[in-house]
Amino acid sequence: MEYRYRAADRNGRTFEGQLQADSERAAQQQLQQQDLTPISLNPVQRKAARGTGKAPTDQDLLLALRELATLLQAGVPLAEAVSSCASAHLGTQLGDGLDRAHSQLRSGSPLSEALRAARLRYPEYLYQLLQAGELTGKLADALFGAAEQMEYELRVRSDMRSALTYPAILVLSGIAATLLIFIVVVPRFSGILKNPRADIPAISRWVLEAGLFTKENLVWIGLSAFAFFAAIAIALGNPQVRRQLLDRASHLPLFGDWLVNSEVGRWAKMFGTLLANKVPIVQAMELSEMGVRLSGLANRLSLAQRDLRAGKKLAEALETHRTVNAMGLNLVRVGERSGELPLMLKTLGNIYETASRDRMKRFLTLLEPLTILIVGSLIGFIMVAIMLAITSISTGAF
């Protein structure tokens, strides 16, 4: 049974929390073993409704990791720390998952297996970090390392979304403005098509006819557009399709360099984090490669991993398959010679992250005015076509 307690230590400081015990007396004994004097001790009443609400977000999962790591670092027993985190998210799917993990812990499973049994959407490297932490007795450090890596990946994703938001708004605004002109403005001049005196230019005739067609078939065009965007959304939900799109985008000028730098930075950060938590280098290389989304980079890393298994040094394997630049190779060599490879890999990740942000700024510097130019040119083309149609009436009158 779970109890919520308020207790004081010998110095008069008060503590609050929750613990698992078979009875109230057993709960009091647990507190006394921690040199705490119980002030209040009440059983926790669980809600009947469980697992309500939406699936936990990446931010929720990250917060739970940090909470658990902080409790363990403060000396709270593992089972109690997991139980406390579950109580903090009571009535949610995340809370239910942590409850399942707590049950596994009480049955004797290690934390890595308990969290895997919780069926939460944590990345695979978390469990490897936990296994290494269980061997070294540094679970809190392993959790902090996993949280740091998750936070970095979320930041990269957020940067990419933020970078593309403004150009996307410009494009959508341009499409909306063009549709408005076709639906409202262009049909008002459609009578020119029936004027026998008008010598209408080809581009004007095309624009006027397109405007009439759009107005007359607006419902079907709307349904077709909805089906088109729904198909795109479904396709993007397929990881294989997303990977193929990223592979194609990685060959574009500026944008491709940005993607590659971002992916190499993620890989180096993850690799360094795994090594810092005592994961064997070959296994760490394999796990960090799993997080790479670009097929070309993943293939080169896979070949480098094969060479690493064969006995080559990491720097030599990376150089053979052109995985990182010369500066990165120097950092890896220094790390191998000095025994500070995890630190050097994290430094390499930071350098690539900075380079990625610089390329992103350059990409946006070109993309934003280019988008405005394209949208403005399209609207200008339509207006010029309308003006040519109007002037053709005057020309035809003479």
N, C-alpha and C positions, 0 to 999 in steps of 0.2 A: 504494500500500500504506500501511497505517496503522502508526505506530510510537508506542510509549509511551516517554517520555523522562524523565530526571532530569538537570537541568543547574544550573549555578551562574553568577551574574553576577560582575562585577569586585569587588563588595563582599563576596563570599562567600555571598550569600543563595542558597538552593536553590529550584528550581521544578520542579514535576512537571506532566505533561500529555500530550496526544497530538497528533500532527500527521500530515498526509498527505504522502507523498513517493514517488517512483518507485523509490528505492533507499536503502540505509542511508547512502551517501555524500551523497545529496541531502538527506536528513534532517539530517545533521550540518551541511551548508552553511546550511540554513534556520536552525538554532539559532545558528550563528556570525554570521549576518546580524542577529540580534536581540541580539548581544553576549552570548551565553550559551555557556558551555563545557560540552559534553556529559559527563556522568558515567556514565550508562547509557542504552542505546538498544536497545529490543527490539521486534520486530514483534508486533502484536496478533493473537492467534488468535481469529477469529470463531467463534461457536457455529454448528453446522449447523442446529439448530432455530431458526426465526425466526418472529416474529409470533405467539408463543404468548401465552396469557393473555387476559384480558378487554380490552375497549376502554378507552382511557385515560379517566379521569374528568376533570371540569373542574379539579379541584385538580392533577392531573398535568399538564394542559396549561398551567395557570398557572405551575406550578413550572418547567417547561421554558422558558417565556418569560422568567422572571426569571433563570434560569441563563444563557440566551443574552445577555440584556441586560447582566448583570454581567460576563461575559467580554468583550463588545465594549467596555464602558466601561473595562475594565482594559487595553485595547490589543491583545487577542488578535485575529489575523486572522479574517475572517468565516468562511471555509471551515473553518478549524481549530476555531473556536468551535462551529459546528454539528456537526462531527464529534465533538467532546468531549461535547456534549450527547447525541448519539446513543449514544455509548459508555456514558454514565451510565445509559441506559435500555436496555441491550443485551438482546435476547431478548424484547422487548415490542413491541406494536403501535406504541407511541409511538416507540420506538427505530427501528423499520423506517421509519416516516414521516419521521423526521429523516434517516435514511440516504438516502431518496429525495430529500429536499431538498438534502442534501450533493452528491449526484450531479448534480442540476440546477445547483447553484452551480458545480461544476467544469466544466460544459459551457457556462458563460457567462451563465446566467440570473440576474437580480437576486433578492434575498431574497424579495420579495413574491411573485414567480412561483414560486420554489422551494418556499416553504411552501404555496402553493395546490396545487402538484403533489403535495405530501406527503399530501393527502387526510385531513388531521386536522380535527377539529370546532372549528376556530377561528371566531369571529364575523367577519362581513364587514368590520367597521371596522378589524380588525387589518391587512388587506392595504392599505387606503387609508392608514392611518398609516405603514405601511412605505414605500409609494410616496412619500409626502411626506418621510419620513426619508431616502430615497435621493436625492431632489432637493436636500435641504438638507445632506446629509452627517451627519445626526444620527440614525443608526439606533438607537443605544442609547436615546436619549431617546424615540423612537417606540415601542420595545419596552416601556420602563418605563411609558409612557402607556397602552398597550394592557393591560399587566398590572394597572395601577391600576384601569382601568375594569372589567376582568374580575373583579377582587377585590371591587369595589363591588357588582357584580351578584350575585356569589355570596353576599355578606353579606346583601343584601336578600332573596334566596331563602331563606337560612338563617333569617333573622328571621321570615319568614312561616311556614315549617315549624315553627319552635319555638313560635310563638304559637298555632298550631292543634293542637299535639301534646296538650297537657293536656286541652282540651275533647274532643278525639277519644277519648282514653283514658276520660274520664268517660262519654261516650256508649256506647262499646263495653262498659264495665263494667256500665252500666245495662241494656243489651240482654242481656248474659250473665246478670245477676242475674234479670231477668224471665223468660228462658227456663228458668233453673234452677227458679224457682218454678212455672212452668207444667208442667214435665216431672216434677218430684219432689214438690212440695208439693200442688198443686191436685188431681191425680188421687187422692190419699189421701182426699179428701172427696167424690169423685164419687158415692159410694153415697147421698149425700143426695138426689140427683136421683130415685132410685127409692123414696124414703121417702114413702108416701102421706099421712103426717101433716104433712109439711113444706110450709109455704106459702112457697116460695122466691121472693125478690124477683127482678125481671128482670135486674138487673146481676149478681147472684150466679149465676143460671142461665147467663148468657152467659159468665162467667169459668170456671165449672166445665166447661161444654161445650167451651170453647176449650182448656182444659187437657187434656181427654180427646182432643180432635182432635189436639193437638200431640203427645201421647205415642204415639198410634196411627199417626201419619203422619210420625214424626220423620225417617225416611230421606228421604222425598220433600221434606219441608220443607228439610232440609239441602242436598239436591241443588239445589233451586230457589234457595236463598240463595247457593250457590256460583255457579250460573249467573248470577244477578243481579249479584253483585259482579265476576265475570269480565267481564260485558258493560260494567259501569261502567269497569273498568280499560282495556278495549279502546277504549271511547269517549274516555276521557281521554288515550289515546295519540294521538288525532287532534288536531293543532294547531288545526283549525277549531272543533272542539267545545270545546276549552279556551278559545279566544278568546271564543266565545259565552257560556260560563259566566262568564268574567271580566267581560264586558260587562254581564251581568245583575247580577252581584255588585256592580258599581261603582255601582248605583243604590240599594243598601241603606243604611240609616242607619248611621253610624259606620264599618262595614266598607268601604262604598263610598268614603268620604273617605280612609280609610287607603290603599286601592288607588290612588286618583287621585294622592295626594301622593307615593306611592312611585314611580309611573310618571313623573310630572313630574320628580322628583329624578333618576331614571335618565337620562331624556332630557337634562336640563340638564348633568349630569356628562359624558355622552358627547359632547355638542355642544361643551362647553368643552375637552375633551381633544383632539378633532379639530382645533379651531381653534388650540390651543396648538402643535400639530404641523404647522401651516401648510397644512392642508387647506382649499381654497377654501370660503367660507362657504355657498354654495348646495349644494355637494356635501356639506359637513359636515352641513347641515340635513337633507338627504335621507337620509344614512346614519344619523344619530341617530334619525330618525323610524322607520326600519326596525326598531329595537329596541323600539318602543312596542307593548304588547300590547292596550291598550284601543282598540277601533275608533273610538269617539267622539273621544278625544284625538288619535289618529292622523289622523283626517279633518281636525280643526281645524289640526293642524300642517301637513298637506298644503296646505291653503288658505293658510296663512301663508307656506309655501315658495313658492307660486305668486306671492303678492304680492311676496316678496323678489326673485324673478326679474324681476318687472315694474319693479323699481327702488325699492320702498319700503324704509324702514329697518326693521331687525329689530324694534325695540320697537313701531313703528307696526303692523307686520304681526301681531305677537302680540296687541296690544291689540284690533285689529279683530275677531279671531276668539276672543277671551276664552280664551287659552291658559294664561296665568299670572295671578296676582293682582297687585294694585297695587304691592306691595312688590317683586315680581319684575320688573315693568315698569320701576320706578325703577332697579333694579340694572342692567338691560340698557341703559337710556338712559345711565347713568353710564359703563358699559363702552364704549359706542359713542363717547361724547364724549372719553373719556380714552385710548382705544386699548387698554384692558385688558379687552376683552370676554371672552376665555377665562377670566380670573380671576373676573370677575363671574358668569359662568355656572356655574363650579364652586362659587362661594359660594352661588349660588341653589340648586344641587343639594344642598349641605350643609344649607341651611335647610329645604328640603322633606323631606330625610331625617329631620331632627330632628322636624319636624311629624308625619311618618308614624309615627315611633316613639311619640310622645305619643298619637296617636290609637289606635295599636295597644294601648297600655296601658289606655286608656279602654275600648276594645272588650272586652279580656279581663276588665277589672274587672266589666263587666256580664255577659259570656258565661259565666264560670265559675259564679257563683251561680245564674244562670238554668238552666244545664245540670243542676246539682245539684237545683234545685227541680223540674224536669220529671221527672227520673229518680225522685226521691223520691216525687213525686205519683203516678206510675204504679205503683210498688211499693205505696204506701199504698192506692191504689184497689183493687188486687188483694186485699190483706189485709183491707180493710173488706168487700169482697164475700164473702170466705170467712167472716168473722165473722157477717155477716148471714145467711148460709146456715145456720150452726151454730145461731144463736139462733132461726131459723125453726122448728127442730125442737121447741124448748121451747115456742114459741108455739102450734104446731100441736097439742101434746100436751094443751093446755087447751081 
